[in-house]
Amino acid sequence: HVLVVGSFNVDHVWTVASLPRPGETLSGHYHTGPGGKGFNQATAAVRAGASTTFVCALGEDLGGQLARALAAADGLDLREHSSEAPTGTAGIYVDHDGRNSIVIGPGANADLPLAHVQAQRDGIHAAHVLLAQLESPLASIEAAFAIAREAGVRTMLNPAPADAQVPASLLALSDVITPNETEFCAQLARHVGERVDASTVASRDDDTLHAWCRRLLPHGTVVVTLGAAGCFVSHADGALHRDARTHYRVAAAKVQPHDTTGAGDAFNGALAASWALRPDAAFADHLHYANRYAALSTERAGAAVSMPRDEEVRARFA
Ligand code: ADP
């Protein structure tokens, strides 16, 4: 069982010839769909085959209704706080070169109360893996992680977005963190005092990456996702993860990417699901599955809607 604490957004996406400048009015192709890192990751976890609970805050509006309908369709166990704020939204412009400008209206996501998370104690204790990101109030996430720790439930923190603060106290409660290259460098700068250019991470040697990871999360596992280069993992204790190696890379699956939006979310949801379903398997096997799952998601457009089912992943890479 996976329990995700996180955000739900309604994404409004305009594809435009060029990103709008101040005072400019443009028209472009429009589409809308569900998003938010929390919901994307919960959708990935449930479609990867794990029974999944999603703890979030929704407004009493069309966005909230959309979230409920989608959760029901996927068999996602929704534990929502009903907020007076509007459901979270994201306004996204994408130009023909794939560049984007994004404005997020956190709305209800910023209003996930501590008490609502504390009320999920039994659900958290029943989970094998608790997964959260940083689009929800830190106090609520930290409370969930503290409750998980009481019962020995594994905690996974996706420290995204990169500009979000991660207090040392939350890192201390995390068994695994899963930054992408940008998020990894942001946390290295903040917690280790090491300034690294994100574009150089994938080309660093493994021992250097491992040393940085050990300083960032001395007690736990760091998984750095590297886009088309797959991922790098650094363990504090190889034995804990049923693997003799403390650090290694897992190559990405070969695909023809069409839309990499939500690739990181696909990876996180699939990793949590695989780990929850097969706690005795080597950690490398879970990373291998998460890479394949995320790669397949990039062949499809959209964020939550692009998450494949476990059968599709197995058939695609059979
Ligand atoms: P984010 O979406 O957060 O920026 P990444 O770009 O690191 O995260 O992608 C997350 C994961 O998605 C990667 O670790 C990899 O497994 C998969 N992935 C992303 N881009 C590709 C690609 N071009 N080919 C194959 N897999 C990819």
Residues whose N, C-alpha, C, O or C-beta is under 5 A from the ligand:
A	BS01	ADP	N180 T225 L226 G227 A228 G230 C231 A252 A253 P257 T260 G262 A263 G264 F267 A290 N291 A294 A295
